[in-house]
Amino acid sequence: MTRAGFVGLAGRPNVGKSMLVNAMVGARVAIVSDRPQTTRRAARGVATDLEAGWQLVLIDLPGVQRPRDTLTKRMQRRVEREMADADVALMVVNGAQGIGPGDRFIAKLLRRGASDKVPVICAVNKSDMTDHVRMVETLSAAERLEGVDEIFPISARRGTGLEVLINRLAELMPEGSYMYPPEERSDQPSETMLAELIREQILNRTRDEIPHSVEVKILDTSQREDGLVTIRAEVWAETESQKAILIGKGGSKVREVGIAARRSLEVEVGDRVHLDLQVRVRRGWRKDDALLDRLGIE
């Protein structure tokens, strides 16, 4: 007998959902940054234990926030759709920050969006970034969240508590065949992952006004006989001033991003990479429905 099902992860921005998915899968399937809107697509990570006979399809969803443009409206609609179809709702909160109004809102949202048969599990993350007293306070507050069935203290960064959480999620999966081949770790197209790895380095190296307005598009990839992979990519900004920041004085910023991104890309493709990175202005791309469709942001 095998068990397999979908786990939808929800929470405020920057509570560590992407890092948790990567830790549970055992591979990088989602980019990680401390910037809001890091996750724009519902990336699926696949964790399989053949010996124990289970498969978890982990849906790393955008952070729940008030929609303010076409992009964020699409992100929120995707959260609602994915949660409606999940077998388990996994709410992630920041144990170092405690429970706030946003967490209480999300708990109510999950309870309304999920059927009565869908358990709502709360993972109190970042136990390694706070003291014992603070963590106990957060766990106590989490117990009072409306609609939450079970609570697990964890650290996605260090792996603390993950085995217990994963085993419980596996127990809650319905009986059935695996939905993905056991060797698969993600359903993301290769080009999407390459673009996300570049965007991750931009998020980690730019000021607050840039992350919301930037997108990366892979133009093409090719490989020479000696193994060198050439990746041509565009970085989109919405204004000329943002473009100038992304390029930097004498091209210093885009060069810095390119060097860091190349390292991540080489790990992903398993070979040497030459990255051709261009920055251009694409005004209003976050409001362009047709363009968002082509980018796969549903």
Backbone as CSV, one residue per row, in Angstrom:
resi,resn,N_x,N_y,N_z,CA_x,CA_y,CA_z,C_x,C_y,C_z
1,MET,0.836,-1.199,0.000,0.000,0.000,0.000,0.874,1.254,0.000
2,THR,0.559,2.178,-0.874,1.269,3.445,-0.895,0.300,4.587,-0.626
3,ARG,0.867,5.698,-0.184,0.081,6.909,0.068,0.687,8.051,-0.734
4,ALA,-0.171,8.892,-1.306,0.310,10.028,-2.078,-0.742,11.121,-2.085
5,GLY,-0.271,12.377,-2.017,-1.226,13.473,-2.027,-0.536,14.819,-2.065
6,PHE,-1.368,15.868,-2.021,-0.895,17.235,-2.158,-0.913,17.953,-0.809
7,VAL,0.180,18.673,-0.555,0.290,19.504,0.645,0.464,20.947,0.179
8,GLY,-0.504,21.808,0.488,-0.412,23.215,0.126,0.155,24.037,1.265
9,LEU,1.262,24.738,1.009,1.896,25.553,2.044,1.425,26.989,1.937
10,ALA,0.940,27.535,3.038,0.476,28.918,3.071,1.106,29.627,4.260
11,GLY,1.191,30.936,4.155,1.747,31.731,5.250,2.048,33.133,4.775
12,ARG,2.378,33.997,5.708,2.771,35.347,5.343,4.069,35.305,4.534
13,PRO,4.368,36.370,3.773,5.650,36.405,3.074,6.827,36.259,4.034
14,ASN,7.823,35.517,3.602,9.098,35.401,4.328,9.030,34.625,5.646
15,VAL,8.118,33.662,5.733,8.102,32.814,6.927,8.949,31.563,6.725
16,GLY,9.467,31.358,5.502,10.354,30.221,5.254,9.721,29.062,4.522
17,LYS,8.652,29.319,3.754,7.978,28.220,3.039,8.891,27.584,2.001
18,SER,9.584,28.396,1.222,10.436,27.848,0.159,11.590,27.035,0.741
19,MET,12.201,27.550,1.803,13.282,26.796,2.440,12.766,25.484,3.008
20,LEU,11.547,25.496,3.533,10.952,24.275,4.075,10.713,23.252,2.975
21,VAL,10.188,23.681,1.835,9.970,22.765,0.710,11.297,22.153,0.267
22,ASN,12.318,22.982,0.117,13.632,22.469,-0.291,14.162,21.452,0.705
23,ALA,13.987,21.737,1.994,14.491,20.829,3.034,13.736,19.502,3.013
24,MET,12.445,19.548,2.794,11.645,18.323,2.793,11.908,17.477,1.551
25,VAL,12.131,18.142,0.426,12.418,17.415,-0.815,13.853,16.895,-0.827
26,GLY,14.746,17.644,-0.179,16.158,17.272,-0.198,16.882,17.777,-1.416
27,ALA,16.311,18.784,-2.091,16.923,19.390,-3.267,16.340,20.778,-3.435
28,ARG,17.055,21.632,-4.180,16.546,22.977,-4.408,15.500,22.951,-5.509
29,VAL,14.260,23.238,-5.123,13.172,23.317,-6.102,12.499,24.681,-6.073
30,ALA,12.866,25.517,-5.090,12.300,26.856,-4.982,13.397,27.809,-4.522
31,ILE,13.378,29.044,-5.053,14.394,30.011,-4.657,14.061,30.561,-3.283
32,VAL,15.105,31.060,-2.601,14.957,31.531,-1.224,15.522,32.936,-1.118
33,SER,14.741,33.834,-0.526,15.189,35.206,-0.297,14.385,35.779,0.851
34,ASP,14.926,36.813,1.512,14.170,37.474,2.575,13.311,38.606,2.045
35,ARG,13.193,38.710,0.723,12.377,39.751,0.107,10.940,39.271,-0.082
36,PRO,9.943,40.186,0.058,8.570,39.812,-0.279,8.459,39.459,-1.755
37,GLN,7.433,38.651,-2.087,7.141,38.232,-3.461,8.244,37.372,-4.070
38,THR,9.046,36.715,-3.236,10.042,35.809,-3.803,9.356,34.714,-4.616
39,THR,8.311,34.107,-4.050,7.581,33.050,-4.742,6.418,33.658,-5.505
40,ARG,6.419,33.511,-6.824,5.347,34.048,-7.672,4.513,32.959,-8.307
41,ARG,5.095,31.780,-8.470,4.388,30.661,-9.079,4.192,29.578,-8.030
42,ALA,3.225,28.716,-8.271,3.006,27.601,-7.349,3.926,26.456,-7.758
43,ALA,5.148,26.472,-7.245,6.122,25.440,-7.589,5.851,24.185,-6.777
44,ARG,5.884,23.054,-7.447,5.659,21.787,-6.745,6.982,21.080,-6.502
45,GLY,7.221,20.742,-5.257,8.346,19.896,-4.895,7.823,18.506,-4.575
46,VAL,8.556,17.478,-4.978,8.092,16.099,-4.807,9.051,15.365,-3.870
47,ALA,8.516,14.908,-2.741,9.299,14.132,-1.772,8.741,12.714,-1.744
48,THR,9.602,11.732,-1.985,9.167,10.333,-2.063,10.047,9.459,-1.177
49,ASP,9.426,8.584,-0.418,10.141,7.583,0.374,9.644,6.213,-0.075
50,LEU,10.426,5.547,-0.917,10.008,4.254,-1.459,9.898,3.191,-0.378
51,GLU,10.808,3.247,0.595,10.799,2.235,1.656,9.551,2.356,2.517
52,ALA,9.203,3.593,2.865,8.017,3.818,3.698,6.726,3.817,2.871
53,GLY,6.857,4.033,1.557,5.697,3.943,0.682,4.823,5.176,0.634
54,TRP,5.464,6.362,0.605,4.645,7.582,0.500,5.289,8.594,-0.442
55,GLN,4.446,9.484,-0.944,4.899,10.593,-1.772,4.109,11.843,-1.398
56,LEU,4.849,12.919,-1.094,4.248,14.214,-0.785,4.515,15.165,-1.946
57,VAL,3.467,15.733,-2.509,3.618,16.772,-3.522,3.409,18.104,-2.811
58,LEU,4.515,18.809,-2.580,4.517,20.025,-1.771,4.363,21.243,-2.676
59,ILE,3.308,22.009,-2.472,3.019,23.160,-3.320,3.460,24.418,-2.592
60,ASP,4.574,24.982,-3.044,5.131,26.202,-2.449,4.401,27.390,-3.047
61,LEU,3.503,27.979,-2.279,2.622,29.039,-2.775,3.142,30.419,-2.410
62,PRO,2.736,31.443,-3.184,3.119,32.812,-2.817,2.608,33.183,-1.435
63,GLY,3.331,34.067,-0.751,2.896,34.539,0.554,1.568,35.261,0.461
64,VAL,0.687,35.008,1.425,-0.635,35.622,1.418,-0.508,37.096,1.783
65,GLN,-1.048,37.958,0.917,-0.979,39.393,1.129,-2.141,40.051,0.401
66,ARG,-2.386,41.319,0.687,-3.480,42.023,0.021,-3.076,42.337,-1.418
67,PRO,-3.850,41.857,-2.417,-3.501,42.123,-3.819,-3.496,43.618,-4.123
68,ARG,-2.467,44.089,-4.857,-2.381,45.508,-5.192,-2.179,45.744,-6.690
69,ASP,-1.960,44.687,-7.479,-1.857,44.836,-8.922,-2.227,43.501,-9.558
70,THR,-2.209,43.441,-10.880,-2.612,42.220,-11.586,-1.750,41.034,-11.177
71,LEU,-0.462,41.275,-11.012,0.449,40.198,-10.615,0.042,39.599,-9.275
72,THR,-0.123,40.443,-8.244,-0.442,39.911,-6.920,-1.855,39.355,-6.851
73,LYS,-2.772,39.877,-7.656,-4.119,39.300,-7.711,-4.054,37.874,-8.239
74,ARG,-3.252,37.675,-9.293,-3.088,36.325,-9.847,-2.458,35.392,-8.809
75,MET,-1.463,35.899,-8.093,-0.789,35.084,-7.084,-1.779,34.632,-6.012
76,GLN,-2.658,35.541,-5.568,-3.613,35.192,-4.529,-4.679,34.229,-5.024
77,ARG,-5.109,34.394,-6.265,-6.079,33.444,-6.818,-5.473,32.046,-6.899
78,ARG,-4.190,31.987,-7.229,-3.518,30.683,-7.306,-3.458,30.024,-5.933
79,VAL,-3.199,30.810,-4.885,-3.191,30.277,-3.523,-4.544,29.642,-3.205
80,GLU,-5.617,30.367,-3.502,-6.958,29.878,-3.182,-7.290,28.601,-3.947
81,ARG,-6.937,28.541,-5.237,-7.229,27.357,-6.044,-6.454,26.137,-5.554
82,GLU,-5.177,26.320,-5.295,-4.350,25.188,-4.871,-4.794,24.660,-3.516
83,MET,-5.150,25.551,-2.614,-5.570,25.121,-1.287,-6.891,24.353,-1.340
84,ALA,-7.754,24.740,-2.271,-9.044,24.054,-2.393,-8.863,22.596,-2.807
85,ASP,-7.761,22.280,-3.506,-7.523,20.926,-3.998,-6.522,20.132,-3.156
86,ALA,-5.985,20.740,-2.094,-4.949,20.077,-1.292,-5.551,18.997,-0.387
87,ASP,-4.750,17.989,-0.087,-5.151,16.960,0.879,-4.843,17.387,2.300
88,VAL,-3.830,18.233,2.449,-3.475,18.814,3.743,-3.059,20.260,3.518
89,ALA,-3.528,21.144,4.371,-3.078,22.536,4.355,-2.002,22.695,5.422
90,LEU,-0.818,23.124,4.997,0.297,23.316,5.932,0.550,24.816,6.073
91,MET,0.162,25.357,7.188,0.367,26.773,7.462,1.711,26.953,8.146
92,VAL,2.527,27.857,7.628,3.857,28.102,8.175,3.871,29.483,8.818
93,VAL,4.332,29.551,10.069,4.448,30.831,10.766,5.889,31.017,11.226
94,ASN,6.249,32.263,11.480,7.602,32.611,11.915,7.658,32.584,13.436
95,GLY,8.312,31.566,13.978,8.380,31.423,15.423,9.133,32.534,16.109
96,ALA,10.048,33.187,15.393,10.824,34.273,15.978,10.006,35.560,16.081
97,GLN,9.013,35.718,15.207,8.182,36.928,15.214,6.925,36.773,16.038
98,GLY,6.479,35.550,16.259,5.232,35.336,16.984,4.027,35.382,16.047
99,ILE,2.855,35.165,16.616,1.606,35.137,15.859,1.018,36.540,15.800
100,GLY,0.712,36.994,14.585,0.148,38.325,14.398,-1.185,38.267,13.689
101,PRO,-1.777,39.439,13.408,-3.073,39.495,12.719,-3.052,38.774,11.371
102,GLY,-1.925,38.880,10.640,-1.830,38.208,9.349,-1.948,36.701,9.476
103,ASP,-1.324,36.129,10.511,-1.407,34.685,10.730,-2.840,34.273,11.074
104,ARG,-3.510,35.071,11.908,-4.892,34.751,12.268,-5.810,34.824,11.051
105,PHE,-5.560,35.796,10.176,-6.347,35.915,8.948,-6.142,34.691,8.059
106,ILE,-4.889,34.260,7.911,-4.586,33.117,7.044,-5.210,31.839,7.589
107,ALA,-5.161,31.645,8.905,-5.767,30.456,9.506,-7.260,30.388,9.203
108,LYS,-7.946,31.522,9.308,-9.377,31.556,8.992,-9.606,31.292,7.506
109,LEU,-8.739,31.869,6.670,-8.843,31.686,5.224,-8.688,30.214,4.852
110,LEU,-7.730,29.539,5.474,-7.506,28.124,5.183,-8.700,27.282,5.617
111,ARG,-9.250,27.602,6.767,-10.384,26.827,7.251,-11.602,27.010,6.367
112,ARG,-11.798,28.226,5.858,-12.929,28.472,4.964,-12.694,27.834,3.598
113,GLY,-11.433,27.880,3.120,-11.135,27.401,1.778,-11.043,25.898,1.666
114,ALA,-10.640,25.238,2.754,-10.482,23.784,2.719,-11.789,23.107,3.137
115,SER,-11.988,21.894,2.641,-13.166,21.147,3.072,-12.964,20.700,4.514
116,ASP,-14.068,20.285,5.138,-14.006,19.882,6.546,-13.080,18.677,6.751
117,LYS,-12.859,17.900,5.681,-12.031,16.704,5.801,-10.534,17.004,5.675
118,VAL,-10.180,18.226,5.277,-8.770,18.561,5.062,-8.158,19.079,6.361
119,PRO,-7.147,18.379,6.901,-6.500,18.857,8.125,-5.692,20.129,7.855
120,VAL,-5.665,21.008,8.827,-4.830,22.208,8.776,-3.724,22.046,9.805
121,ILE,-2.504,21.867,9.328,-1.331,21.674,10.187,-0.548,22.987,10.246
122,CYS,-0.071,23.332,11.415,0.722,24.561,11.576,2.167,24.200,11.910
123,ALA,3.092,24.649,11.074,4.524,24.475,11.335,5.071,25.801,11.843
124,VAL,5.525,25.813,13.072,6.110,27.022,13.657,7.607,26.989,13.352
125,ASN,8.000,27.750,12.346,9.352,27.691,11.796,10.302,28.636,12.531
126,LYS,11.589,28.489,12.212,12.674,29.338,12.702,12.888,29.195,14.211
127,SER,12.741,27.965,14.698,12.995,27.702,16.112,14.458,27.958,16.474
128,ASP,15.335,27.934,15.450,16.761,28.175,15.686,17.082,29.662,15.797
129,MET,16.105,30.539,15.535,16.354,31.978,15.520,15.683,32.703,16.691
130,THR,15.226,31.945,17.677,14.594,32.558,18.840,14.919,31.752,20.081
131,ASP,14.648,32.330,21.260,14.939,31.610,22.501,13.742,30.748,22.906
132,HIS,13.968,29.924,23.926,12.954,28.949,24.351,11.665,29.638,24.805
133,VAL,11.802,30.713,25.553,10.616,31.401,26.081,9.757,31.934,24.947
134,ARG,10.401,32.598,23.991,9.674,33.156,22.858,8.995,32.060,22.052
135,MET,9.680,30.941,21.862,9.114,29.844,21.086,7.888,29.255,21.783
136,VAL,7.973,29.111,23.097,6.829,28.590,23.849,5.633,29.531,23.717
137,GLU,5.889,30.829,23.770,4.817,31.819,23.609,4.161,31.694,22.229
138,THR,4.990,31.510,21.213,4.458,31.394,19.853,3.659,30.109,19.687
139,LEU,4.164,29.016,20.235,3.437,27.746,20.149,2.090,27.840,20.862
140,SER,2.081,28.514,21.999,0.833,28.694,22.740,-0.164,29.523,21.939
141,ALA,0.335,30.592,21.295,-0.539,31.423,20.469,-1.032,30.657,19.249
142,ALA,-0.180,29.789,18.692,-0.570,28.990,17.528,-1.705,28.027,17.876
143,GLU,-1.690,27.530,19.101,-2.752,26.624,19.546,-4.115,27.309,19.546
144,ARG,-4.111,28.628,19.651,-5.372,29.372,19.700,-5.839,29.833,18.313
145,LEU,-5.064,29.524,17.282,-5.473,29.901,15.933,-6.715,29.120,15.513
146,GLU,-7.681,29.826,14.986,-8.930,29.211,14.573,-8.709,28.233,13.424
147,GLY,-9.166,27.000,13.611,-9.132,26.023,12.530,-7.881,25.188,12.431
148,VAL,-6.853,25.461,13.246,-5.613,24.680,13.197,-5.788,23.392,13.993
149,ASP,-5.436,22.267,13.381,-5.646,20.962,14.019,-4.429,20.468,14.801
150,GLU,-3.222,20.682,14.256,-2.011,20.197,14.922,-0.886,21.205,14.724
151,ILE,0.086,21.205,15.646,1.178,22.181,15.603,2.512,21.454,15.765
152,PHE,3.509,21.871,14.941,4.836,21.256,14.987,5.901,22.359,15.001
153,PRO,6.736,22.414,16.030,7.872,23.356,16.006,8.986,22.806,15.134
154,ILE,9.533,23.644,14.238,10.561,23.168,13.317,11.596,24.259,13.052
155,SER,12.704,23.848,12.460,13.657,24.770,11.840,13.978,24.217,10.459
156,ALA,13.450,24.877,9.421,13.736,24.425,8.060,15.207,24.561,7.746
157,ARG,15.860,25.576,8.314,17.272,25.820,8.036,18.158,24.696,8.590
158,ARG,17.872,24.269,9.794,18.702,23.240,10.442,18.132,21.830,10.331
159,GLY,16.874,21.716,9.947,16.250,20.404,9.829,15.605,19.906,11.102
160,THR,15.616,20.719,12.146,15.045,20.308,13.430,13.537,20.113,13.313
161,GLY,13.062,18.970,13.761,11.627,18.699,13.778,11.036,18.274,12.452
162,LEU,11.826,18.243,11.392,11.268,17.949,10.074,10.822,16.491,9.937
163,GLU,11.571,15.577,10.516,11.215,14.163,10.382,9.838,13.883,10.979
164,VAL,9.577,14.470,12.138,8.276,14.269,12.792,7.160,14.868,11.941
165,LEU,7.394,16.082,11.441,6.393,16.734,10.594,6.136,15.939,9.317
166,ILE,7.190,15.513,8.648,7.041,14.770,7.396,6.292,13.460,7.621
167,ASN,6.640,12.754,8.685,5.962,11.484,8.971,4.466,11.693,9.205
168,ARG,4.134,12.787,9.884,2.709,13.057,10.134,1.987,13.409,8.836
169,LEU,2.620,14.212,7.998,2.013,14.547,6.709,1.790,13.291,5.872
170,ALA,2.769,12.377,5.894,2.646,11.131,5.138,1.469,10.295,5.644
171,GLU,1.275,10.271,6.953,0.146,9.532,7.532,-1.197,10.089,7.059
172,LEU,-1.239,11.382,6.800,-2.490,12.042,6.421,-2.793,11.951,4.922
173,MET,-1.854,11.443,4.140,-2.081,11.321,2.703,-3.061,10.186,2.409
174,PRO,-3.891,10.339,1.390,-4.807,9.249,1.021,-4.060,8.082,0.382
175,GLU,-4.618,6.916,0.481,-4.029,5.753,-0.183,-4.146,5.934,-1.693
176,GLY,-3.078,5.565,-2.390,-3.104,5.691,-3.841,-1.719,5.596,-4.433
177,SER,-1.667,5.557,-5.758,-0.396,5.432,-6.468,0.353,6.755,-6.463
178,TYR,1.667,6.680,-6.666,2.477,7.882,-6.788,2.025,8.695,-8.002
179,MET,2.035,10.000,-7.865,1.617,10.882,-8.947,2.780,11.322,-9.831
180,TYR,3.993,11.181,-9.318,5.201,11.524,-10.067,6.179,10.361,-9.957
181,PRO,7.036,10.172,-10.963,8.089,9.168,-10.830,8.913,9.446,-9.570
182,PRO,9.302,8.426,-8.829,9.998,8.629,-7.554,11.275,9.448,-7.652
183,GLU,11.919,9.434,-8.831,13.180,10.171,-8.965,12.961,11.662,-9.204
184,GLU,11.756,12.084,-9.537,11.493,13.499,-9.796,11.450,14.293,-8.496
185,ARG,11.926,15.542,-8.586,11.947,16.420,-7.413,11.100,17.669,-7.611
186,SER,10.732,17.974,-8.858,9.960,19.185,-9.122,9.243,19.056,-10.456
187,ASP,8.153,19.823,-10.601,7.432,19.837,-11.874,7.740,21.090,-12.684
188,GLN,8.663,21.919,-12.206,8.958,23.157,-12.909,9.731,22.894,-14.198
189,PRO,9.356,23.555,-15.293,10.164,23.462,-16.515,11.574,23.972,-16.250
190,SER,12.541,23.437,-16.983,13.938,23.802,-16.775,14.165,25.307,-16.930
191,GLU,13.563,25.917,-17.951,13.774,27.342,-18.190,13.237,28.192,-17.043
192,THR,12.125,27.768,-16.463,11.565,28.505,-15.331,12.525,28.475,-14.154
193,MET,13.108,27.309,-13.875,14.040,27.203,-12.756,15.288,28.027,-12.996
194,LEU,15.794,28.035,-14.237,16.978,28.835,-14.556,16.694,30.318,-14.338
195,ALA,15.516,30.768,-14.796,15.141,32.170,-14.619,15.002,32.518,-13.143
196,GLU,14.441,31.604,-12.370,14.249,31.850,-10.941,15.589,31.928,-10.201
197,LEU,16.545,31.116,-10.602,17.862,31.165,-9.958,18.552,32.508,-10.203
198,ILE,18.351,33.069,-11.388,18.907,34.403,-11.670,18.175,35.458,-10.843
199,ARG,16.836,35.357,-10.801,16.051,36.330,-10.036,16.398,36.288,-8.555
200,GLU,16.707,35.101,-8.049,17.097,34.965,-6.640,18.304,35.842,-6.316
201,GLN,19.286,35.858,-7.217,20.487,36.656,-6.966,20.194,38.152,-7.069
202,ILE,19.253,38.528,-7.917,18.850,39.936,-8.004,18.164,40.360,-6.711
203,LEU,17.263,39.518,-6.200,16.550,39.834,-4.965,17.511,40.042,-3.806
204,ASN,18.559,39.237,-3.767,19.496,39.290,-2.649,20.516,40.414,-2.770
205,ARG,20.491,41.142,-3.893,21.542,42.143,-4.123,21.019,43.523,-4.522
206,THR,19.717,43.764,-4.335,19.163,45.057,-4.733,18.321,45.655,-3.623
207,ARG,18.058,46.957,-3.752,17.311,47.683,-2.733,15.822,47.383,-2.827
208,ASP,15.057,47.906,-1.845,13.660,47.529,-1.678,12.781,47.808,-2.886
209,GLU,13.088,48.867,-3.670,12.188,49.217,-4.770,12.327,48.295,-5.970
210,ILE,13.352,47.469,-6.012,13.602,46.633,-7.183,12.864,45.292,-7.170
211,PRO,12.890,44.503,-6.067,12.378,43.128,-6.137,10.965,42.980,-6.688
212,HIS,10.040,43.877,-6.338,8.663,43.757,-6.817,8.574,43.954,-8.327
213,SER,9.501,44.697,-8.902,9.379,45.155,-10.286,10.226,44.370,-11.271
214,VAL,10.955,43.374,-10.817,11.902,42.680,-11.683,11.384,41.295,-12.062
215,GLU,11.638,40.907,-13.296,11.349,39.558,-13.766,12.487,39.139,-14.680
216,VAL,12.679,37.830,-14.805,13.745,37.304,-15.647,13.136,36.385,-16.703
217,LYS,13.573,36.543,-17.926,13.099,35.722,-19.040,14.293,35.059,-19.709
218,ILE,14.285,33.731,-19.800,15.328,33.002,-20.519,15.019,33.081,-22.013
219,LEU,15.972,33.588,-22.790,15.781,33.719,-24.238,16.142,32.430,-24.962
220,ASP,17.287,31.847,-24.614,17.644,30.555,-25.199,18.820,29.953,-24.444
221,THR,18.993,28.665,-24.619,20.131,27.941,-24.053,20.727,27.058,-25.141
222,SER,22.034,26.873,-25.086,22.704,25.993,-26.044,23.942,25.401,-25.375
223,GLN,24.404,24.294,-25.906,25.574,23.629,-25.324,26.574,23.274,-26.424
224,ARG,27.834,23.650,-26.165,28.892,23.340,-27.127,29.373,21.900,-26.949
225,GLU,30.192,21.465,-27.886,30.716,20.099,-27.818,31.584,19.876,-26.593
226,ASP,32.255,20.950,-26.111,33.106,20.789,-24.934,32.305,20.861,-23.632
227,GLY,30.975,20.968,-23.726,30.124,20.939,-22.536,29.672,22.297,-22.038
228,LEU,30.296,23.381,-22.482,29.923,24.706,-22.001,28.484,25.044,-22.401
229,VAL,27.680,25.422,-21.405,26.280,25.788,-21.637,26.173,27.312,-21.679
230,THR,25.639,27.841,-22.762,25.413,29.282,-22.883,23.938,29.571,-22.616
231,ILE,23.691,30.480,-21.687,22.324,30.875,-21.335,22.188,32.371,-21.598
232,ARG,21.246,32.733,-22.465,20.943,34.140,-22.716,19.659,34.493,-21.989
233,ALA,19.711,35.549,-21.203,18.551,35.917,-20.392,18.382,37.429,-20.350
234,GLU,17.123,37.855,-20.208,16.803,39.262,-20.026,16.287,39.482,-18.609
235,VAL,16.715,40.589,-18.017,16.163,41.045,-16.751,15.281,42.242,-17.061
236,TRP,14.017,42.182,-16.651,13.091,43.275,-16.921,12.955,44.177,-15.710
237,ALA,13.029,45.486,-15.961,12.698,46.491,-14.966,11.522,47.295,-15.512
238,GLU,10.857,48.045,-14.648,9.697,48.812,-15.104,10.030,50.266,-15.432
239,THR,11.171,50.763,-14.963,11.543,52.151,-15.230,13.024,52.239,-15.573
240,GLU,13.422,53.356,-16.177,14.827,53.578,-16.508,15.674,53.675,-15.247
241,SER,15.120,54.264,-14.178,15.894,54.378,-12.932,16.159,53.006,-12.329
242,GLN,15.186,52.093,-12.408,15.392,50.730,-11.924,16.428,50.006,-12.777
243,LYS,16.384,50.240,-14.075,17.370,49.638,-14.970,18.773,50.094,-14.586
244,ALA,18.916,51.383,-14.295,20.227,51.913,-13.921,20.743,51.260,-12.644
245,ILE,19.842,51.036,-11.675,20.242,50.380,-10.424,20.690,48.954,-10.707
246,LEU,19.946,48.247,-11.556,20.270,46.852,-11.857,21.588,46.721,-12.607
247,ILE,21.886,47.685,-13.450,23.162,47.646,-14.174,24.311,48.059,-13.264
248,GLY,24.098,49.125,-12.463,25.145,49.597,-11.550,26.197,50.427,-12.267
249,LYS,27.002,51.102,-11.494,28.054,51.946,-12.055,29.054,51.104,-12.839
250,GLY,29.184,51.443,-14.118,30.106,50.698,-14.961,29.742,49.242,-15.146
251,GLY,28.456,48.907,-14.921,28.016,47.519,-15.070,28.329,46.644,-13.872
252,SER,28.651,47.276,-12.722,29.108,46.499,-11.559,28.020,45.603,-10.973
253,LYS,26.765,46.105,-10.921,25.698,45.317,-10.288,25.312,44.112,-11.137
254,VAL,25.090,44.324,-12.434,24.706,43.195,-13.276,25.833,42.177,-13.365
255,ARG,27.083,42.649,-13.280,28.220,41.723,-13.278,28.222,40.897,-11.987
256,GLU,27.944,41.550,-10.856,27.892,40.864,-9.558,26.784,39.815,-9.550
257,VAL,25.614,40.197,-10.069,24.493,39.258,-10.159,24.856,38.088,-11.064
258,GLY,25.477,38.382,-12.191,25.827,37.344,-13.152,26.802,36.319,-12.591
259,ILE,27.799,36.793,-11.848,28.791,35.877,-11.258,28.124,34.940,-10.262
260,ALA,27.275,35.504,-9.371,26.605,34.683,-8.359,25.602,33.728,-9.006
261,ALA,24.862,34.243,-10.004,23.862,33.398,-10.666,24.519,32.253,-11.412
262,ARG,25.675,32.517,-12.026,26.356,31.475,-12.790,26.697,30.276,-11.903
263,ARG,27.093,30.536,-10.677,27.411,29.432,-9.756,26.181,28.555,-9.525
264,SER,25.025,29.199,-9.277,23.790,28.436,-9.062,23.371,27.694,-10.323
265,LEU,23.530,28.335,-11.460,23.150,27.706,-12.728,24.016,26.494,-13.031
266,GLU,25.294,26.568,-12.707,26.193,25.434,-12.966,25.818,24.231,-12.113
267,VAL,25.380,24.484,-10.891,24.903,23.378,-10.049,23.645,22.772,-10.664
268,GLU,22.761,23.625,-11.179,21.492,23.157,-11.739,21.699,22.352,-13.013
269,VAL,22.552,22.815,-13.933,22.716,22.125,-15.221,23.809,21.069,-15.183
270,GLY,24.635,21.101,-14.140,25.687,20.094,-14.009,26.845,20.271,-14.952
271,ASP,27.074,21.507,-15.418,28.191,21.772,-16.322,28.577,23.239,-16.234
272,ARG,29.659,23.622,-16.935,30.089,25.021,-16.951,29.072,25.873,-17.688
273,VAL,28.903,27.112,-17.231,27.895,27.999,-17.814,28.517,29.335,-18.194
274,HIS,28.162,29.797,-19.394,28.413,31.191,-19.778,27.059,31.887,-19.772
275,LEU,26.910,32.924,-18.930,25.644,33.629,-18.784,25.718,34.980,-19.470
276,ASP,24.857,35.169,-20.468,24.726,36.447,-21.165,23.476,37.128,-20.620
277,LEU,23.681,38.144,-19.774,22.587,38.772,-19.034,22.406,40.214,-19.487
278,GLN,21.227,40.516,-20.001,20.911,41.863,-20.462,19.762,42.442,-19.634
279,VAL,19.824,43.763,-19.389,18.769,44.445,-18.642,18.013,45.373,-19.586
280,ARG,16.697,45.293,-19.562,15.891,46.160,-20.400,14.664,46.642,-19.626
281,VAL,14.074,47.725,-20.082,12.861,48.265,-19.470,11.647,47.662,-20.162
282,ARG,10.749,47.129,-19.381,9.465,46.620,-19.891,8.384,47.216,-19.007
283,ARG,7.885,48.353,-19.389,6.953,49.105,-18.554,5.630,48.349,-18.383
284,GLY,5.160,48.341,-17.122,3.841,47.794,-16.827,3.694,46.302,-16.997
285,TRP,4.804,45.547,-16.956,4.690,44.106,-17.201,3.834,43.406,-16.141
286,ARG,3.804,43.966,-14.914,3.010,43.327,-13.851,1.504,43.453,-14.071
287,LYS,1.090,44.327,-14.995,-0.337,44.545,-15.263,-0.775,43.940,-16.594
288,ASP,0.147,43.285,-17.286,-0.114,42.755,-18.631,-0.547,41.287,-18.525
289,ASP,-1.853,41.039,-18.654,-2.377,39.680,-18.495,-1.779,38.703,-19.499
290,ALA,-1.666,39.123,-20.758,-1.124,38.231,-21.787,0.322,37.871,-21.485
291,LEU,1.084,38.835,-21.020,2.484,38.580,-20.705,2.597,37.664,-19.476
292,LEU,1.774,37.892,-18.471,1.804,37.041,-17.288,1.420,35.608,-17.636
293,ASP,0.509,35.458,-18.597,0.176,34.109,-19.086,1.416,33.429,-19.668
294,ARG,2.152,34.164,-20.491,3.345,33.574,-21.124,4.439,33.259,-20.108
295,LEU,4.466,34.018,-19.025,5.454,33.765,-17.975,5.052,32.609,-17.060
296,GLY,3.841,32.115,-17.240,3.380,30.994,-16.411,2.914,31.399,-15.036
297,ILE,2.591,32.697,-14.852,2.070,33.168,-13.573,0.567,33.186,-13.703
298,GLU,-0.085,32.142,-13.240,-1.514,31.950,-13.515,-2.374,32.835,-12.608
